[in-house]
């Protein structure tokens, strides 16, 4: 199989994976072995990208707020002086995390933006001859690299 054909299959596989399809189904659809799909998922950080695309910042904030509430209730029920003494510090750390989520752009933001931009490009390509499949492929390639490098850098973009 030629490199261009492999890249095309990988691109299709990634799109299917991001849409929630299973690895065995993807392997069957594009005609490659499931081990190849698994290798792409692991090497290209598709699992993290899919998770980031499906878990939004508001959901994370809500989960943290729920965790804070559960923590307070648990500590209060325990009546343990040591746990009660540690509660403010634990709450402060969780509150700090919430503030960071509210202020910084994250991998989730990038993926959401890139997905919206890709949909817009596909729409515009119908009427704009300058937007070619090659251009879209190149843009997707660099968006993927950006996300992979960002994930490899602890979620912070390398700039």
Secondary structure, DSSP 8 states (H G I E B T S, - for coil): --HHHHHHHHHHHHHHHHTT--HHHHHHHHT--HHHHHHHHHHTTHHHHHHHHHS-HHHHHHHHHHHHHHHHHHHHHHT-HHHHHHHHHHHHHHHHHHHHHHHS--HHHHHHHHHHHHHHHHHHHTT-TTS-HHHHHHHHHHHHHHHHHHHHTTT----
